Amino acid sequence: MKIAIVGVSGAVGQEFLKVLAERNFPIDDLVLFGSSRSAGRTYSFKGKDYTVKELRHNDDFKGIDIAFTSAGAGTSKEFAETITKYGAVMIDNSSAFRMDNDVPLVVPEVNPQDALVRPRGIIANPNCTTIQMVVALKAIENLSHIKRVHVATYQAASGAGASAMKELTEQYAQLLRGEQPTVEKFFYQLAYNLIPQVDVFTENGYTKEEMKMYNETRKIMHSDVQVSATCVRVPVLRAHSESVWIETERPVSVEEARQAFSQGEGLVLQDNPAEKAYPMPLFLSGQDPVYVGRIRKDLSNPNGLTFWLVGDQIKKGAALNAVQIAEYLVKQA
């Protein structure tokens, strides 16, 4: 099995190396690609050093079985044909192909079989906030069809990459020294603040991030579910949180929901209010599952439930989900 990672120097690229090692993914050969700036760097994987090659339009992908790409939508679009022309499966972490009809959008706990039909040799990894949410939604969908979802997200700096995480920590240090904070990665200072905008606004007043949650959820779940999202950037380093309200076709009790979440694939139930036990990003960064808690009936809707979830954006929201897709392909081969 010959594996490539495109964009290895970024936060998700680095996470690919960690996740592939942690899960002992079957790799006979590993090839790392990056920009001209990253070319020549070396990274260690399982005790062996690998040098980053510059991504170019050539035959470097000949013999590659699976290519994990996380270098931005522009790069993915430009190099998709180069990456796939010799038969490599491209598992793409960008937004480039997610809503293309001939590219499956896959979360292995929800729709793994979609990965088997890939006319262009491309499988899209969904948006991080969507991935976390649909893993939880799947558990309830198995009980009763979900008609409507309202969600507010609390998105960590990690969603904007390693440099954004660094900027947040620097802002706190600068402010404590009485200096003006550096503001480059976000629209405003994130330290001691919340920013109710993730990505740019669209014509309907929702941001692109919020519309991704609407469109991607429907595609992944093969559902007519209506989704309304408000996405907020919060001064947390890593791991996204979401407050979710759902309306099902029939009433689902809290007890049913708890049991479904506790047995759901990729989920961990952490829901004991009496002991102040609920998911928090501080304690769940670096973890694989999506954690669910604060489960209760929606007081405004007899068919409604509300719950809180936390997942590591760089892991399950990105690298881990892509590696799980690859594991599924290997299993099916």
N, C-alpha and C positions, 0 to 999 in steps of 0.2 A: 504494500500500500504506500503510494507516494503522495505526500500531502504538501500543499503550498499554502502559505499565509501571505496575503497581500495587505500592506499597511501594518506591518508587524511592530513598528515603533510607537504606534498610538496606544491609548489606554486599552481599547478592545483587542488590538493585536497582541499586546502583552498578556492580556487575559486568556487569549487563545492558547498561548504556550503553557500557562499554568493549568488550564482546564484539561488540555490534551494529556499532560503529564499526570494530573490527579486521577483521571479516569482510565489511565493506561490504554489510551486509544492505540490500535494497532498501526504503527508507523514503521516502515522499512527505510524510508528516505524523507527528509524534510527540506523544503526550499523556501527561503524567506525573501520577500520582495518589499521594496519601499520606493520612495521618491529619490531623486538625485541627492537630496540632503541626507537621507538615511543610508544610502548605498555605502557599503564598506564597514558599517557597524557590525559588531558581532554580538550574538545572543546565545546563551547556553540553554540547552534542552537535554534533560536526562544525562548530564555530565559531558555532553559534547557541544563544542562551539560551532555555530553556523554564521556565515557572513551574509549580510543582506545584499541582494542583487537589485540593481535599478530596474524598475518595471518598464519594459519596452515592447514595441510591436515586433516580436521575433518568434522564434520557436521554443522559447524557454518552458512553455507549458506542455510540450510533447512528453507523454509518459506520466503526466500528473493525473491522479485519480480524482482527488477532491481539492478544490481551491477555496479556502475561506477568505473572503474579501471584506475589508473594512477600511476603505481609503476615501470614502465620500462618493456621493451619487455621480458626480461628473466623471471621476476616474472609472467607476463601475461601468457607466455607459460607454465610455471611450474604449475600454479594454475587454468588454464582454466577449466579443468575437475572438479576440486573440487568446483569451483564457480558455474558451470552450471548443475551439476549432478542432482539437485533436481528441476530444471526448471527455475532457475533465468536467466534472460536475462543479458548477460555481454556486457556492452557498454565500449569498450576498447580504451583508449587514446594512447596506444603505437603503435609502428610500427609492432608488432608481427604478425598480421593476415591481414593486409591491402590488400595484393595482393593475398590472398588465394581465389580460385574460389568459395569456399562454405561459404565465409564470406562477407556479404554486406559491402560496404564502402559508408557511407551516409553523405550527406549535405542536411538537410531538405528543403532548398529553391530550391534544384536542383533535387534530386532523392529520396524523402521520401519513396515512395512505395517499394524501394529495402529493407527497414528495415523489411518488413513483411515476407521475405523469408530468414530464418537464420537456416539452417540445424543443425549447431553446437551450437545454442543458443548464438552466438556471433555476435555483430555488431561492426565494426571498425570505429573509429573516424579518419578522415584523418589528414595528416600533416597540421600544422597551415597555412603555406604559400599557400598550395593548397586550403584549405577551403576558405580563403579570395578571392583568384583569381576566383574560379569557381562560387561564388555567383555573382560576377560582369560579368563573361563570360556568365552566363545563360541569362541575360537580352539581350545580343546581339545575342546569339544563337537563341533566339525566333524570331529575325528579319531575320537572314541569317546564314547559317551554317558556323562556324569558322573552317577554314582549317589549320591555322598556328598561333602559339603564340610564341613571344619572350618576356621574362620577366627577369628583374633584380630586385632582392629583397634587401631590406635594413632592416635587421633583428635585433631587439632589444635584449638586454642582457636577457630579460625575457624568451626568447626561450630556454635558458639553465638552467632555474629554479631560485628559490629565492636566492640561494647562489651566482649565477652569477650576479644578480642585486646588491647584497651586495658587491661583489668584484669590480664592476665598480665604485660604489660610494667611496669605500675605496681607489681605485687607484688614483682618483682625489685628495682625501685628502692627500694621501701619497706623491704624486708629488708636491703638494703645500707646503708640509713641507720639501721638498728636499730629501725625502726618496726614496729608490728603491720600485717600486710598486709590490705588490703580484700578481703573474700570475699563476693561478691554473686551472681556469675553461675554458680558451680559449688557443689557440695555442700561442698567443702573447698578449702583453698589449693591452687592448681595449680602454682605455682612450686616447683621442686625436688621435685616429687611426681608420682605417678600415681594416677588415680582409676578403679577398676575398676567404674564405673557411668556409663553414658550413658543418660539418660532414666530413667523410673521403673520399678520392678520390677513384674512381673506375677505371677499366682498360681503359675506353674510355676517361678519362681526366675530366669527370664530377664528382661532389661529390654525395654521396648518397642522400643528400638533394635535389640536382638538378634533380636527376633521379626520386625521389619521385614525383616531380611536373609533370614530363613527364608521368609516369605510372598511378598515381592516378587520374590525370585530365581525362585521357582516360576512366578509369574504372567508375568514378562517372558520367561522361557525356554520357557514352555509345557512344563514338565518336572515329573517326579515326584522330582526331586533332593531329598535330605535335607540340610538345612543347620543346623549348630550353631555359634553365634557367641559370642564373648566380646568385648565392646566396652569399650575403655579410653581415657580421656581423658589425653593426655600434654602436657607443657609445651612444645609446638611451636606457633608462631604460625599457620602456614598449611600446608596439604597433609596429607592423611591417608595413613597407611601401613597395610598389611594383610599378615599372614602367613597363607598359604592352604595347606591340605592337601586334595587331591582324590583320590577313588577312581573310576576309570573301568571300563567293562565289560571292556575288554581292556587289557593292559599298554601304556602309551605310553612310549616311550623319551625320555630327556632330549633327544636330538638331534631327534626328531620335535617335541617340545614347543617347543624353541628355534626351529625353523623356522616352526612355526605362530604363535608369538608375534611373530616378526620380520615375518611377512606379515599379521598380524591388523590389521583396521581399527581405528584409534584407539589403537594400541599402539606402544610403542618398546621394543625389547629392549636392556637395559643389564645384561649378564651376563658379566663377565670377572673371576672371583674372583682370578686370578693377578695382575691389575693393580689389585685392590681396587676394581673397577668394579661398582657396584650402585646402585639408586635410593635417594635420600635426600631428605627433604622440604626441607631447607635449600636445595638446589640446584634443586629442581623446582617451587617455588612460582611461580605465574603461567604455567605451561606448560599447553598444551592436552591432550596425550595422557596416557594411563596408561602408566607405565613399569614394566617387569617384569624381575626379576633373581633371583639365588640359586636357580636352577632345579635340582632334584635329585630323585632317586628317594626315595620314602618308605621308610625302612629297615624299617618295621613292616608294610608292605602291598605285595605284589608288583604290584598294580594301582594303586599310589599314586604321586602326584607331589606335591612341595611347592615353593612359590615365594613370592616377596616382591613386593609392588607398591606404588607410590606414585602418587597423583594429587592435583591441586589441588582441594580440596573446593568452593571457591567457583566455580571454573571448570567443569571437567568434572563435578564433583559437584553442580552447580546450574545456573548461568546458561548455560554453554556447551551443556550437554545440551539445555536448553529451546530455545535458538536453533537448534541442529541439527535439532530436531523441526520448527521453523518453516521452516527451509530445505528440509526434505524435503517439507513441504506445498506450498511455493511451486513446487518442482520438479514435483510431481504435478498441479498445477492446470492 
